[in-house]
Amino acid sequence: MTIQPLSIAAAASLTAGASTISSASLVLVQNTSSAVKYVNIEEKTTGTRKASVMIPAASNLIIKKSASDEIFASAAAAGTGAATGVLFTKVGYTN
């Protein structure tokens, strides 16, 4: 699989720092830390968490979300605790 970066990598820790990442539908999530972190997706208009997933230390994954949804990282599954070392990049697929 080949991806095309469409934005500069950005950090978004906790719901106060949540971002749509330039209205991304696909987001490359990189956990550069040595600890497990959590990625959370929330409705922008209400701040209600819709989904979350654990990302292992020193790993990455691509998350699909609605362009209007915000994404943020946390240290705990409940969406709490500052999460340093997690970066988000808007991406697209390429041939």
PDB file of N, CA, C and O in Angstrom:
ATOM      1  N   MET A   1       0.844  -1.174   0.000  1.00  0.00           N
ATOM      2  CA  MET A   1       0.000   0.000   0.000  1.00  0.00           C
ATOM      3  C   MET A   1       0.886   1.233   0.000  1.00  0.00           C
ATOM      4  O   MET A   1       1.846   1.321   0.766  1.00  0.00           O
ATOM      5  N   THR A   2       0.562   2.169  -0.853  1.00  0.00           N
ATOM      6  CA  THR A   2       1.284   3.431  -0.934  1.00  0.00           C
ATOM      7  C   THR A   2       0.346   4.546  -0.509  1.00  0.00           C
ATOM      8  O   THR A   2      -0.785   4.640  -0.987  1.00  0.00           O
ATOM      9  N   ILE A   3       0.830   5.395   0.402  1.00  0.00           N
ATOM     10  CA  ILE A   3       0.022   6.526   0.841  1.00  0.00           C
ATOM     11  C   ILE A   3       0.694   7.822   0.424  1.00  0.00           C
ATOM     12  O   ILE A   3       1.908   7.882   0.228  1.00  0.00           O
ATOM     13  N   GLN A   4      -0.115   8.847   0.294  1.00  0.00           N
ATOM     14  CA  GLN A   4       0.387  10.165  -0.048  1.00  0.00           C
ATOM     15  C   GLN A   4       0.112  11.106   1.114  1.00  0.00           C
ATOM     16  O   GLN A   4      -1.051  11.360   1.428  1.00  0.00           O
ATOM     17  N   PRO A   5       1.154  11.635   1.765  1.00  0.00           N
ATOM     18  CA  PRO A   5       0.929  12.614   2.831  1.00  0.00           C
ATOM     19  C   PRO A   5       0.308  13.879   2.251  1.00  0.00           C
ATOM     20  O   PRO A   5       0.747  14.376   1.214  1.00  0.00           O
ATOM     21  N   LEU A   6      -0.715  14.396   2.927  1.00  0.00           N
ATOM     22  CA  LEU A   6      -1.420  15.584   2.451  1.00  0.00           C
ATOM     23  C   LEU A   6      -1.367  16.739   3.447  1.00  0.00           C
ATOM     24  O   LEU A   6      -1.964  17.789   3.213  1.00  0.00           O
ATOM     25  N   SER A   7      -0.651  16.549   4.563  1.00  0.00           N
ATOM     26  CA  SER A   7      -0.498  17.611   5.553  1.00  0.00           C
ATOM     27  C   SER A   7       0.783  17.379   6.337  1.00  0.00           C
ATOM     28  O   SER A   7       1.419  16.332   6.219  1.00  0.00           O
ATOM     29  N   ILE A   8       1.143  18.352   7.124  1.00  0.00           N
ATOM     30  CA  ILE A   8       2.281  18.241   8.033  1.00  0.00           C
ATOM     31  C   ILE A   8       1.820  17.476   9.270  1.00  0.00           C
ATOM     32  O   ILE A   8       0.709  17.697   9.752  1.00  0.00           O
ATOM     33  N   ALA A   9       2.654  16.583   9.786  1.00  0.00           N
ATOM     34  CA  ALA A   9       2.307  15.834  10.991  1.00  0.00           C
ATOM     35  C   ALA A   9       2.032  16.806  12.142  1.00  0.00           C
ATOM     36  O   ALA A   9       2.771  17.769  12.347  1.00  0.00           O
ATOM     37  N   ALA A  10       0.958  16.537  12.886  1.00  0.00           N
ATOM     38  CA  ALA A  10       0.554  17.409  13.985  1.00  0.00           C
ATOM     39  C   ALA A  10       0.160  16.585  15.200  1.00  0.00           C
ATOM     40  O   ALA A  10      -0.358  15.476  15.066  1.00  0.00           O
ATOM     41  N   ALA A  11       0.401  17.121  16.363  1.00  0.00           N
ATOM     42  CA  ALA A  11      -0.016  16.483  17.607  1.00  0.00           C
ATOM     43  C   ALA A  11      -1.391  17.007  18.001  1.00  0.00           C
ATOM     44  O   ALA A  11      -1.712  18.166  17.739  1.00  0.00           O
ATOM     45  N   ALA A  12      -2.199  16.165  18.625  1.00  0.00           N
ATOM     46  CA  ALA A  12      -3.513  16.581  19.125  1.00  0.00           C
ATOM     47  C   ALA A  12      -3.792  15.766  20.380  1.00  0.00           C
ATOM     48  O   ALA A  12      -4.341  14.666  20.301  1.00  0.00           O
ATOM     49  N   SER A  13      -3.418  16.298  21.528  1.00  0.00           N
ATOM     50  CA  SER A  13      -3.585  15.602  22.790  1.00  0.00           C
ATOM     51  C   SER A  13      -4.838  16.072  23.507  1.00  0.00           C
ATOM     52  O   SER A  13      -5.059  17.272  23.672  1.00  0.00           O
ATOM     53  N   LEU A  14      -5.637  15.142  23.922  1.00  0.00           N
ATOM     54  CA  LEU A  14      -6.866  15.363  24.678  1.00  0.00           C
ATOM     55  C   LEU A  14      -7.916  16.095  23.845  1.00  0.00           C
ATOM     56  O   LEU A  14      -7.605  16.694  22.816  1.00  0.00           O
ATOM     57  N   THR A  15      -9.142  16.037  24.300  1.00  0.00           N
ATOM     58  CA  THR A  15     -10.265  16.577  23.538  1.00  0.00           C
ATOM     59  C   THR A  15     -10.142  18.082  23.293  1.00  0.00           C
ATOM     60  O   THR A  15     -10.647  18.578  22.285  1.00  0.00           O
ATOM     61  N   ALA A  16      -9.488  18.811  24.185  1.00  0.00           N
ATOM     62  CA  ALA A  16      -9.310  20.258  23.983  1.00  0.00           C
ATOM     63  C   ALA A  16      -8.437  20.548  22.777  1.00  0.00           C
ATOM     64  O   ALA A  16      -8.558  21.614  22.174  1.00  0.00           O
ATOM     65  N   GLY A  17      -7.551  19.611  22.409  1.00  0.00           N
ATOM     66  CA  GLY A  17      -6.681  19.797  21.256  1.00  0.00           C
ATOM     67  C   GLY A  17      -7.158  19.057  20.027  1.00  0.00           C
ATOM     68  O   GLY A  17      -6.453  19.017  19.019  1.00  0.00           O
ATOM     69  N   ALA A  18      -8.343  18.469  20.087  1.00  0.00           N
ATOM     70  CA  ALA A  18      -8.866  17.667  18.978  1.00  0.00           C
ATOM     71  C   ALA A  18      -8.934  18.483  17.693  1.00  0.00           C
ATOM     72  O   ALA A  18      -9.160  19.693  17.718  1.00  0.00           O
ATOM     73  N   SER A  19      -8.734  17.797  16.569  1.00  0.00           N
ATOM     74  CA  SER A  19      -8.706  18.475  15.281  1.00  0.00           C
ATOM     75  C   SER A  19      -9.300  17.582  14.197  1.00  0.00           C
ATOM     76  O   SER A  19      -9.278  16.356  14.308  1.00  0.00           O
ATOM     77  N   THR A  20      -9.824  18.202  13.161  1.00  0.00           N
ATOM     78  CA  THR A  20     -10.289  17.434  12.004  1.00  0.00           C
ATOM     79  C   THR A  20      -9.097  17.038  11.135  1.00  0.00           C
ATOM     80  O   THR A  20      -9.263  16.261  10.195  1.00  0.00           O
ATOM     81  N   ILE A  21      -7.918  17.543  11.420  1.00  0.00           N
ATOM     82  CA  ILE A  21      -6.700  17.351  10.631  1.00  0.00           C
ATOM     83  C   ILE A  21      -7.001  17.719   9.166  1.00  0.00           C
ATOM     84  O   ILE A  21      -6.940  16.884   8.263  1.00  0.00           O
ATOM     85  N   SER A  22      -7.323  18.982   8.981  1.00  0.00           N
ATOM     86  CA  SER A  22      -7.627  19.531   7.642  1.00  0.00           C
ATOM     87  C   SER A  22      -8.763  18.781   6.950  1.00  0.00           C
ATOM     88  O   SER A  22      -8.707  18.516   5.749  1.00  0.00           O
ATOM     89  N   SER A  23      -9.790  18.445   7.724  1.00  0.00           N
ATOM     90  CA  SER A  23     -10.966  17.723   7.208  1.00  0.00           C
ATOM     91  C   SER A  23     -10.598  16.379   6.573  1.00  0.00           C
ATOM     92  O   SER A  23     -11.175  15.981   5.561  1.00  0.00           O
ATOM     93  N   ALA A  24      -9.642  15.695   7.175  1.00  0.00           N
ATOM     94  CA  ALA A  24      -9.177  14.407   6.651  1.00  0.00           C
ATOM     95  C   ALA A  24     -10.220  13.310   6.810  1.00  0.00           C
ATOM     96  O   ALA A  24     -10.949  13.266   7.801  1.00  0.00           O
ATOM     97  N   SER A  25     -10.279  12.433   5.826  1.00  0.00           N
ATOM     98  CA  SER A  25     -11.065  11.202   5.923  1.00  0.00           C
ATOM     99  C   SER A  25     -10.163  10.033   6.306  1.00  0.00           C
ATOM    100  O   SER A  25     -10.607   9.077   6.942  1.00  0.00           O
ATOM    101  N   LEU A  26      -8.891  10.120   5.912  1.00  0.00           N
ATOM    102  CA  LEU A  26      -7.896   9.117   6.270  1.00  0.00           C
ATOM    103  C   LEU A  26      -6.769   9.805   7.021  1.00  0.00           C
ATOM    104  O   LEU A  26      -6.230  10.813   6.564  1.00  0.00           O
ATOM    105  N   VAL A  27      -6.415   9.254   8.180  1.00  0.00           N
ATOM    106  CA  VAL A  27      -5.385   9.859   9.015  1.00  0.00           C
ATOM    107  C   VAL A  27      -4.346   8.803   9.370  1.00  0.00           C
ATOM    108  O   VAL A  27      -4.676   7.748   9.911  1.00  0.00           O
ATOM    109  N   LEU A  28      -3.080   9.101   9.057  1.00  0.00           N
ATOM    110  CA  LEU A  28      -1.977   8.251   9.506  1.00  0.00           C
ATOM    111  C   LEU A  28      -1.676   8.644  10.941  1.00  0.00           C
ATOM    112  O   LEU A  28      -1.362   9.800  11.221  1.00  0.00           O
ATOM    113  N   VAL A  29      -1.771   7.681  11.852  1.00  0.00           N
ATOM    114  CA  VAL A  29      -1.493   7.913  13.268  1.00  0.00           C
ATOM    115  C   VAL A  29      -0.167   7.244  13.587  1.00  0.00           C
ATOM    116  O   VAL A  29       0.015   6.053  13.334  1.00  0.00           O
ATOM    117  N   GLN A  30       0.750   8.014  14.140  1.00  0.00           N
ATOM    118  CA  GLN A  30       2.064   7.488  14.493  1.00  0.00           C
ATOM    119  C   GLN A  30       2.288   7.657  15.993  1.00  0.00           C
ATOM    120  O   GLN A  30       2.236   8.769  16.518  1.00  0.00           O
ATOM    121  N   ASN A  31       2.537   6.547  16.668  1.00  0.00           N
ATOM    122  CA  ASN A  31       2.855   6.589  18.096  1.00  0.00           C
ATOM    123  C   ASN A  31       4.361   6.439  18.217  1.00  0.00           C
ATOM    124  O   ASN A  31       4.892   5.334  18.107  1.00  0.00           O
ATOM    125  N   THR A  32       5.046   7.546  18.443  1.00  0.00           N
ATOM    126  CA  THR A  32       6.505   7.531  18.536  1.00  0.00           C
ATOM    127  C   THR A  32       6.996   7.276  19.952  1.00  0.00           C
ATOM    128  O   THR A  32       8.202   7.199  20.182  1.00  0.00           O
ATOM    129  N   SER A  33       6.082   7.146  20.899  1.00  0.00           N
ATOM    130  CA  SER A  33       6.473   6.952  22.293  1.00  0.00           C
ATOM    131  C   SER A  33       6.711   5.474  22.602  1.00  0.00           C
ATOM    132  O   SER A  33       6.469   4.603  21.766  1.00  0.00           O
ATOM    133  N   SER A  34       7.186   5.214  23.807  1.00  0.00           N
ATOM    134  CA  SER A  34       7.450   3.842  24.234  1.00  0.00           C
ATOM    135  C   SER A  34       6.294   3.280  25.059  1.00  0.00           C
ATOM    136  O   SER A  34       6.436   2.241  25.705  1.00  0.00           O
ATOM    137  N   ALA A  35       5.158   3.962  25.036  1.00  0.00           N
ATOM    138  CA  ALA A  35       3.981   3.515  25.790  1.00  0.00           C
ATOM    139  C   ALA A  35       2.758   3.415  24.887  1.00  0.00           C
ATOM    140  O   ALA A  35       2.657   4.115  23.879  1.00  0.00           O
ATOM    141  N   VAL A  36       1.845   2.549  25.255  1.00  0.00           N
ATOM    142  CA  VAL A  36       0.567   2.428  24.547  1.00  0.00           C
ATOM    143  C   VAL A  36      -0.181   3.759  24.658  1.00  0.00           C
ATOM    144  O   VAL A  36      -0.161   4.396  25.712  1.00  0.00           O
ATOM    145  N   LYS A  37      -0.837   4.180  23.580  1.00  0.00           N
ATOM    146  CA  LYS A  37      -1.679   5.373  23.570  1.00  0.00           C
ATOM    147  C   LYS A  37      -3.027   5.010  22.969  1.00  0.00           C
ATOM    148  O   LYS A  37      -3.197   3.912  22.438  1.00  0.00           O
ATOM    149  N   TYR A  38      -3.978   5.918  23.048  1.00  0.00           N
ATOM    150  CA  TYR A  38      -5.316   5.692  22.512  1.00  0.00           C
ATOM    151  C   TYR A  38      -5.659   6.816  21.549  1.00  0.00           C
ATOM    152  O   TYR A  38      -5.335   7.979  21.789  1.00  0.00           O
ATOM    153  N   VAL A  39      -6.313   6.456  20.467  1.00  0.00           N
ATOM    154  CA  VAL A  39      -6.777   7.422  19.483  1.00  0.00           C
ATOM    155  C   VAL A  39      -8.286   7.473  19.592  1.00  0.00           C
ATOM    156  O   VAL A  39      -8.955   6.439  19.584  1.00  0.00           O
ATOM    157  N   ASN A  40      -8.816   8.670  19.693  1.00  0.00           N
ATOM    158  CA  ASN A  40     -10.249   8.886  19.907  1.00  0.00           C
ATOM    159  C   ASN A  40     -10.827   9.709  18.775  1.00  0.00           C
ATOM    160  O   ASN A  40     -10.193  10.649  18.297  1.00  0.00           O
ATOM    161  N   ILE A  41     -12.031   9.359  18.344  1.00  0.00           N
ATOM    162  CA  ILE A  41     -12.751  10.123  17.327  1.00  0.00           C
ATOM    163  C   ILE A  41     -14.008  10.673  17.981  1.00  0.00           C
ATOM    164  O   ILE A  41     -14.737   9.952  18.663  1.00  0.00           O
ATOM    165  N   GLU A  42     -14.252  11.968  17.762  1.00  0.00           N
ATOM    166  CA  GLU A  42     -15.422  12.603  18.356  1.00  0.00           C
ATOM    167  C   GLU A  42     -16.148  13.463  17.338  1.00  0.00           C
ATOM    168  O   GLU A  42     -15.566  13.927  16.357  1.00  0.00           O
ATOM    169  N   GLU A  43     -17.435  13.664  17.595  1.00  0.00           N
ATOM    170  CA  GLU A  43     -18.217  14.585  16.765  1.00  0.00           C
ATOM    171  C   GLU A  43     -17.777  16.001  17.084  1.00  0.00           C
ATOM    172  O   GLU A  43     -17.748  16.404  18.247  1.00  0.00           O
ATOM    173  N   LYS A  44     -17.437  16.750  16.057  1.00  0.00           N
ATOM    174  CA  LYS A  44     -16.947  18.104  16.262  1.00  0.00           C
ATOM    175  C   LYS A  44     -17.984  18.992  16.937  1.00  0.00           C
ATOM    176  O   LYS A  44     -17.650  19.778  17.824  1.00  0.00           O
ATOM    177  N   THR A  45     -19.231  18.870  16.522  1.00  0.00           N
ATOM    178  CA  THR A  45     -20.265  19.783  17.019  1.00  0.00           C
ATOM    179  C   THR A  45     -20.615  19.539  18.484  1.00  0.00           C
ATOM    180  O   THR A  45     -20.968  20.478  19.198  1.00  0.00           O
ATOM    181  N   THR A  46     -20.520  18.288  18.939  1.00  0.00           N
ATOM    182  CA  THR A  46     -20.927  17.981  20.312  1.00  0.00           C
ATOM    183  C   THR A  46     -19.774  17.607  21.233  1.00  0.00           C
ATOM    184  O   THR A  46     -19.910  17.675  22.455  1.00  0.00           O
ATOM    185  N   GLY A  47     -18.637  17.212  20.657  1.00  0.00           N
ATOM    186  CA  GLY A  47     -17.516  16.752  21.478  1.00  0.00           C
ATOM    187  C   GLY A  47     -17.733  15.354  22.033  1.00  0.00           C
ATOM    188  O   GLY A  47     -16.980  14.906  22.897  1.00  0.00           O
ATOM    189  N   THR A  48     -18.761  14.658  21.540  1.00  0.00           N
ATOM    190  CA  THR A  48     -19.066  13.306  22.010  1.00  0.00           C
ATOM    191  C   THR A  48     -18.148  12.295  21.330  1.00  0.00           C
ATOM    192  O   THR A  48     -18.063  12.245  20.103  1.00  0.00           O
ATOM    193  N   ARG A  49     -17.459  11.485  22.145  1.00  0.00           N
ATOM    194  CA  ARG A  49     -16.596  10.444  21.580  1.00  0.00           C
ATOM    195  C   ARG A  49     -17.440   9.386  20.905  1.00  0.00           C
ATOM    196  O   ARG A  49     -18.418   8.905  21.477  1.00  0.00           O
ATOM    197  N   LYS A  50     -17.059   9.015  19.673  1.00  0.00           N
ATOM    198  CA  LYS A  50     -17.784   8.012  18.894  1.00  0.00           C
ATOM    199  C   LYS A  50     -17.042   6.688  18.857  1.00  0.00           C
ATOM    200  O   LYS A  50     -17.658   5.626  18.770  1.00  0.00           O
ATOM    201  N   ALA A  51     -15.721   6.753  18.924  1.00  0.00           N
ATOM    202  CA  ALA A  51     -14.917   5.544  18.792  1.00  0.00           C
ATOM    203  C   ALA A  51     -13.530   5.797  19.364  1.00  0.00           C
ATOM    204  O   ALA A  51     -13.082   6.938  19.476  1.00  0.00           O
ATOM    205  N   SER A  52     -12.868   4.711  19.720  1.00  0.00           N
ATOM    206  CA  SER A  52     -11.471   4.807  20.150  1.00  0.00           C
ATOM    207  C   SER A  52     -10.770   3.500  19.820  1.00  0.00           C
ATOM    208  O   SER A  52     -11.398   2.451  19.674  1.00  0.00           O
ATOM    209  N   VAL A  53      -9.461   3.592  19.708  1.00  0.00           N
ATOM    210  CA  VAL A  53      -8.648   2.414  19.404  1.00  0.00           C
ATOM    211  C   VAL A  53      -7.286   2.584  20.089  1.00  0.00           C
ATOM    212  O   VAL A  53      -6.771   3.695  20.213  1.00  0.00           O
ATOM    213  N   MET A  54      -6.725   1.472  20.524  1.00  0.00           N
ATOM    214  CA  MET A  54      -5.411   1.480  21.147  1.00  0.00           C
ATOM    215  C   MET A  54      -4.349   1.384  20.060  1.00  0.00           C
ATOM    216  O   MET A  54      -4.495   0.621  19.104  1.00  0.00           O
ATOM    217  N   ILE A  55      -3.289   2.156  20.208  1.00  0.00           N
ATOM    218  CA  ILE A  55      -2.167   2.065  19.281  1.00  0.00           C
ATOM    219  C   ILE A  55      -0.925   1.696  20.082  1.00  0.00           C
ATOM    220  O   ILE A  55      -0.520   2.439  20.976  1.00  0.00           O
ATOM    221  N   PRO A  56      -0.316   0.552  19.768  1.00  0.00           N
ATOM    222  CA  PRO A  56       0.861   0.108  20.507  1.00  0.00           C
ATOM    223  C   PRO A  56       2.015   1.102  20.398  1.00  0.00           C
ATOM    224  O   PRO A  56       2.035   1.951  19.508  1.00  0.00           O
ATOM    225  N   ALA A  57       2.959   0.986  21.300  1.00  0.00           N
ATOM    226  CA  ALA A  57       4.149   1.827  21.276  1.00  0.00           C
ATOM    227  C   ALA A  57       4.908   1.628  19.974  1.00  0.00           C
ATOM    228  O   ALA A  57       4.923   0.533  19.411  1.00  0.00           O
ATOM    229  N   ALA A  58       5.533   2.693  19.505  1.00  0.00           N
ATOM    230  CA  ALA A  58       6.389   2.664  18.320  1.00  0.00           C
ATOM    231  C   ALA A  58       5.716   1.997  17.125  1.00  0.00           C
ATOM    232  O   ALA A  58       6.316   1.150  16.463  1.00  0.00           O
ATOM    233  N   SER A  59       4.475   2.378  16.852  1.00  0.00           N
ATOM    234  CA  SER A  59       3.759   1.794  15.717  1.00  0.00           C
ATOM    235  C   SER A  59       2.915   2.865  15.036  1.00  0.00           C
ATOM    236  O   SER A  59       2.827   4.001  15.502  1.00  0.00           O
ATOM    237  N   ASN A  60       2.297   2.478  13.926  1.00  0.00           N
ATOM    238  CA  ASN A  60       1.422   3.408  13.225  1.00  0.00           C
ATOM    239  C   ASN A  60       0.272   2.652  12.596  1.00  0.00           C
ATOM    240  O   ASN A  60       0.336   1.438  12.402  1.00  0.00           O
ATOM    241  N   LEU A  61      -0.781   3.387  12.282  1.00  0.00           N
ATOM    242  CA  LEU A  61      -1.943   2.821  11.613  1.00  0.00           C
ATOM    243  C   LEU A  61      -2.673   3.928  10.882  1.00  0.00           C
ATOM    244  O   LEU A  61      -2.450   5.111  11.138  1.00  0.00           O
ATOM    245  N   ILE A  62      -3.543   3.536   9.973  1.00  0.00           N
ATOM    246  CA  ILE A  62      -4.358   4.509   9.242  1.00  0.00           C
ATOM    247  C   ILE A  62      -5.791   4.377   9.731  1.00  0.00           C
ATOM    248  O   ILE A  62      -6.350   3.281   9.767  1.00  0.00           O
ATOM    249  N   ILE A  63      -6.373   5.499  10.103  1.00  0.00           N
ATOM    250  CA  ILE A  63      -7.740   5.529  10.615  1.00  0.00           C
ATOM    251  C   ILE A  63      -8.630   6.239   9.602  1.00  0.00           C
ATOM    252  O   ILE A  63      -8.273   7.293   9.075  1.00  0.00           O
ATOM    253  N   LYS A  64      -9.795   5.648   9.337  1.00  0.00           N
ATOM    254  CA  LYS A  64     -10.807   6.277   8.481  1.00  0.00           C
ATOM    255  C   LYS A  64     -11.831   6.937   9.397  1.00  0.00           C
ATOM    256  O   LYS A  64     -12.300   6.331  10.361  1.00  0.00           O
ATOM    257  N   LYS A  65     -12.168   8.171   9.088  1.00  0.00           N
ATOM    258  CA  LYS A  65     -13.147   8.913   9.868  1.00  0.00           C
ATOM    259  C   LYS A  65     -13.925   9.830   8.941  1.00  0.00           C
ATOM    260  O   LYS A  65     -13.530  10.032   7.792  1.00  0.00           O
ATOM    261  N   SER A  66     -15.012  10.381   9.422  1.00  0.00           N
ATOM    262  CA  SER A  66     -15.743  11.389   8.650  1.00  0.00           C
ATOM    263  C   SER A  66     -14.911  12.665   8.624  1.00  0.00           C
ATOM    264  O   SER A  66     -14.239  12.992   9.602  1.00  0.00           O
ATOM    265  N   ALA A  67     -14.955  13.378   7.515  1.00  0.00           N
ATOM    266  CA  ALA A  67     -14.158  14.596   7.375  1.00  0.00           C
ATOM    267  C   ALA A  67     -14.467  15.620   8.462  1.00  0.00           C
ATOM    268  O   ALA A  67     -13.590  16.396   8.843  1.00  0.00           O
ATOM    269  N   SER A  68     -15.697  15.634   8.965  1.00  0.00           N
ATOM    270  CA  SER A  68     -16.079  16.612   9.989  1.00  0.00           C
ATOM    271  C   SER A  68     -15.759  16.145  11.412  1.00  0.00           C
ATOM    272  O   SER A  68     -15.819  16.945  12.345  1.00  0.00           O
ATOM    273  N   ASP A  69     -15.421  14.868  11.592  1.00  0.00           N
ATOM    274  CA  ASP A  69     -15.081  14.370  12.928  1.00  0.00           C
ATOM    275  C   ASP A  69     -13.696  14.830  13.341  1.00  0.00           C
ATOM    276  O   ASP A  69     -12.800  14.993  12.514  1.00  0.00           O
ATOM    277  N   GLU A  70     -13.543  15.036  14.653  1.00  0.00           N
ATOM    278  CA  GLU A  70     -12.239  15.394  15.198  1.00  0.00           C
ATOM    279  C   GLU A  70     -11.560  14.148  15.750  1.00  0.00           C
ATOM    280  O   GLU A  70     -12.213  13.167  16.106  1.00  0.00           O
ATOM    281  N   ILE A  71     -10.233  14.212  15.813  1.00  0.00           N
ATOM    282  CA  ILE A  71      -9.444  13.104  16.309  1.00  0.00           C
ATOM    283  C   ILE A  71      -8.460  13.647  17.342  1.00  0.00           C
ATOM    284  O   ILE A  71      -7.940  14.753  17.202  1.00  0.00           O
ATOM    285  N   PHE A  72      -8.215  12.848  18.383  1.00  0.00           N
ATOM    286  CA  PHE A  72      -7.229  13.245  19.380  1.00  0.00           C
ATOM    287  C   PHE A  72      -6.640  12.005  20.027  1.00  0.00           C
ATOM    288  O   PHE A  72      -7.188  10.910  19.904  1.00  0.00           O
ATOM    289  N   ALA A  73      -5.523  12.182  20.714  1.00  0.00           N
ATOM    290  CA  ALA A  73      -4.846  11.083  21.394  1.00  0.00           C
ATOM    291  C   ALA A  73      -4.962  11.258  22.902  1.00  0.00           C
ATOM    292  O   ALA A  73      -5.059  12.376  23.410  1.00  0.00           O
ATOM    293  N   SER A  74      -4.950  10.130  23.605  1.00  0.00           N
ATOM    294  CA  SER A  74      -4.982  10.163  25.064  1.00  0.00           C
ATOM    295  C   SER A  74      -4.105   9.039  25.612  1.00  0.00           C
ATOM    296  O   SER A  74      -3.752   8.098  24.901  1.00  0.00           O
ATOM    297  N   ALA A  75      -3.765   9.164  26.888  1.00  0.00           N
ATOM    298  CA  ALA A  75      -2.956   8.138  27.545  1.00  0.00           C
ATOM    299  C   ALA A  75      -3.821   7.008  28.089  1.00  0.00           C
ATOM    300  O   ALA A  75      -3.329   5.901  28.309  1.00  0.00           O
ATOM    301  N   ALA A  76      -5.108   7.279  28.306  1.00  0.00           N
ATOM    302  CA  ALA A  76      -6.010   6.280  28.887  1.00  0.00           C
ATOM    303  C   ALA A  76      -7.162   5.975  27.936  1.00  0.00           C
ATOM    304  O   ALA A  76      -7.555   6.815  27.125  1.00  0.00           O
ATOM    305  N   ALA A  77      -7.692   4.773  28.048  1.00  0.00           N
ATOM    306  CA  ALA A  77      -8.796   4.337  27.193  1.00  0.00           C
ATOM    307  C   ALA A  77     -10.033   5.214  27.359  1.00  0.00           C
ATOM    308  O   ALA A  77     -10.849   5.307  26.442  1.00  0.00           O
ATOM    309  N   ALA A  78     -10.183   5.853  28.508  1.00  0.00           N
ATOM    310  CA  ALA A  78     -11.340   6.707  28.773  1.00  0.00           C
ATOM    311  C   ALA A  78     -11.242   8.055  28.056  1.00  0.00           C
ATOM    312  O   ALA A  78     -12.148   8.880  28.172  1.00  0.00           O
ATOM    313  N   GLY A  79     -10.149   8.287  27.314  1.00  0.00           N
ATOM    314  CA  GLY A  79      -9.979   9.556  26.616  1.00  0.00           C
ATOM    315  C   GLY A  79      -9.342  10.618  27.481  1.00  0.00           C
ATOM    316  O   GLY A  79      -9.410  11.805  27.162  1.00  0.00           O
ATOM    317  N   THR A  80      -8.720  10.204  28.575  1.00  0.00           N
ATOM    318  CA  THR A  80      -8.100  11.138  29.516  1.00  0.00           C
ATOM    319  C   THR A  80      -6.586  10.929  29.543  1.00  0.00           C
ATOM    320  O   THR A  80      -6.079   9.911  29.071  1.00  0.00           O
ATOM    321  N   GLY A  81      -5.891  11.889  30.092  1.00  0.00           N
ATOM    322  CA  GLY A  81      -4.440  11.808  30.232  1.00  0.00           C
ATOM    323  C   GLY A  81      -3.736  12.261  28.973  1.00  0.00           C
ATOM    324  O   GLY A  81      -3.974  11.734  27.886  1.00  0.00           O
ATOM    325  N   ALA A  82      -2.867  13.243  29.131  1.00  0.00           N
ATOM    326  CA  ALA A  82      -2.148  13.797  27.985  1.00  0.00           C
ATOM    327  C   ALA A  82      -1.330  12.720  27.277  1.00  0.00           C
ATOM    328  O   ALA A  82      -0.693  11.881  27.915  1.00  0.00           O
ATOM    329  N   ALA A  83      -1.361  12.760  25.955  1.00  0.00           N
ATOM    330  CA  ALA A  83      -0.671  11.756  25.142  1.00  0.00           C
ATOM    331  C   ALA A  83       0.396  12.434  24.295  1.00  0.00           C
ATOM    332  O   ALA A  83       0.104  12.947  23.215  1.00  0.00           O
ATOM    333  N   THR A  84       1.619  12.437  24.780  1.00  0.00           N
ATOM    334  CA  THR A  84       2.712  12.980  23.987  1.00  0.00           C
ATOM    335  C   THR A  84       3.248  11.885  23.076  1.00  0.00           C
ATOM    336  O   THR A  84       3.135  10.698  23.381  1.00  0.00           O
ATOM    337  N   GLY A  85       3.823  12.289  21.969  1.00  0.00           N
ATOM    338  CA  GLY A  85       4.431  11.327  21.059  1.00  0.00           C
ATOM    339  C   GLY A  85       3.495  10.729  20.032  1.00  0.00           C
ATOM    340  O   GLY A  85       3.879   9.798  19.324  1.00  0.00           O
ATOM    341  N   VAL A  86       2.257  11.245  19.927  1.00  0.00           N
ATOM    342  CA  VAL A  86       1.326  10.758  18.911  1.00  0.00           C
ATOM    343  C   VAL A  86       1.146  11.867  17.874  1.00  0.00           C
ATOM    344  O   VAL A  86       0.834  13.010  18.208  1.00  0.00           O
ATOM    345  N   LEU A  87       1.349  11.499  16.611  1.00  0.00           N
ATOM    346  CA  LEU A  87       1.259  12.462  15.517  1.00  0.00           C
ATOM    347  C   LEU A  87       0.200  12.024  14.518  1.00  0.00           C
ATOM    348  O   LEU A  87       0.007  10.829  14.294  1.00  0.00           O
ATOM    349  N   PHE A  88      -0.485  12.991  13.919  1.00  0.00           N
ATOM    350  CA  PHE A  88      -1.529  12.748  12.936  1.00  0.00           C
ATOM    351  C   PHE A  88      -1.155  13.431  11.620  1.00  0.00           C
ATOM    352  O   PHE A  88      -0.722  14.583  11.612  1.00  0.00           O
ATOM    353  N   THR A  89      -1.325  12.710  10.507  1.00  0.00           N
ATOM    354  CA  THR A  89      -1.078  13.267   9.180  1.00  0.00           C
ATOM    355  C   THR A  89      -2.234  12.886   8.268  1.00  0.00           C
ATOM    356  O   THR A  89      -2.601  11.714   8.178  1.00  0.00           O
ATOM    357  N   LYS A  90      -2.801  13.869   7.599  1.00  0.00           N
ATOM    358  CA  LYS A  90      -3.835  13.603   6.592  1.00  0.00           C
ATOM    359  C   LYS A  90      -3.162  12.871   5.431  1.00  0.00           C
ATOM    360  O   LYS A  90      -2.117  13.300   4.942  1.00  0.00           O
ATOM    361  N   VAL A  91      -3.764  11.767   4.994  1.00  0.00           N
ATOM    362  CA  VAL A  91      -3.186  10.987   3.906  1.00  0.00           C
ATOM    363  C   VAL A  91      -4.259  10.589   2.900  1.00  0.00           C
ATOM    364  O   VAL A  91      -5.457  10.660   3.172  1.00  0.00           O
ATOM    365  N   GLY A  92      -3.794  10.175   1.743  1.00  0.00           N
ATOM    366  CA  GLY A  92      -4.645   9.601   0.711  1.00  0.00           C
ATOM    367  C   GLY A  92      -3.903   8.426   0.116  1.00  0.00           C
ATOM    368  O   GLY A  92      -2.690   8.309   0.292  1.00  0.00           O
ATOM    369  N   TYR A  93      -4.602   7.561  -0.580  1.00  0.00           N
ATOM    370  CA  TYR A  93      -3.974   6.443  -1.269  1.00  0.00           C
ATOM    371  C   TYR A  93      -3.517   6.874  -2.648  1.00  0.00           C
ATOM    372  O   TYR A  93      -4.130   7.740  -3.272  1.00  0.00           O
ATOM    373  N   THR A  94      -2.459   6.279  -3.113  1.00  0.00           N
ATOM    374  CA  THR A  94      -1.953   6.576  -4.437  1.00  0.00           C
ATOM    375  C   THR A  94      -1.588   5.280  -5.148  1.00  0.00           C
ATOM    376  O   THR A  94      -1.383   4.254  -4.498  1.00  0.00           O
ATOM    377  N   ASN A  95      -1.508   5.316  -6.451  1.00  0.00           N
ATOM    378  CA  ASN A  95      -1.138   4.111  -7.229  1.00  0.00           C
ATOM    379  C   ASN A  95       0.338   4.108  -7.548  1.00  0.00           C
ATOM    380  O   ASN A  95       0.829   3.180  -8.192  1.00  0.00           O
TER     381      ASN A  95
END
